[in-house]
Amino acid sequence: MVIPDVVLLTKADCHLCAEARTAVERVTAALGVPWAERRIDDDAGLQEQYAEEIPVVLVDGIQRDFWKIDEQRLARTIKKAMAR
């Protein structure tokens, strides 16, 4: 089984980020997969790339969702990544 790299990109004072954090926590906990949160506030490159889409979920470096995280879609994406 492959453990996918799940990263939630967030920024300060972002109400959608709090909701996304809860969604990612719930999905990854159910699947037993670790995840990380990374703030774009201090990274000019990430700010330029994702500023209008935060929060963003990356799975194995590929953007999979943004703004409102669809838990069912995220679970399917992670399961597919684990099956490789």
C-alpha positions, -999 to 999 in steps of 0.1 A, spaced: 0 0 0 13 34 -10 9 63 15 -1 94 -5 13 128 4 -17 149 15 -11 186 20 -36 214 28 -25 248 18 -40 276 40 -35 312 49 -41 334 80 -76 347 87 -93 323 63 -127 310 74 -128 284 46 -94 271 58 -109 261 91 -137 242 74 -112 225 50 -89 215 79 -119 198 96 -128 180 63 -92 168 56 -88 157 92 -120 137 90 -111 120 57 -75 112 65 -83 99 100 -109 75 85 -83 62 60 -54 62 84 -33 85 62 -11 113 76 -15 149 62 2 182 66 -8 218 66 13 244 49 6 281 51 12 302 20 17 334 39 55 333 40 60 317 5 58 342 -24 57 314 -49 28 296 -33 10 330 -28 13 338 -65 2 303 -76 -27 297 -52 -38 331 -37 -73 331 -52 -80 294 -45 -71 289 -8 -77 265 8 -62 240 -16 -58 202 -11 -28 186 -29 -25 148 -31 9 137 -43 16 173 -54 -15 175 -76 -42 200 -68 -74 180 -61 -98 205 -46 -100 242 -34 -123 265 -15 -149 240 -3 -134 205 2 -156 177 -11 -149 149 15 -162 121 -7 -141 132 -37 -111 135 -14 -116 101 0 -119 86 -35 -87 104 -46 -67 92 -16 -79 56 -20 -70 56 -56 -35 70 -47 -31 42 -21 -40 15 -46 -10 23 -69 
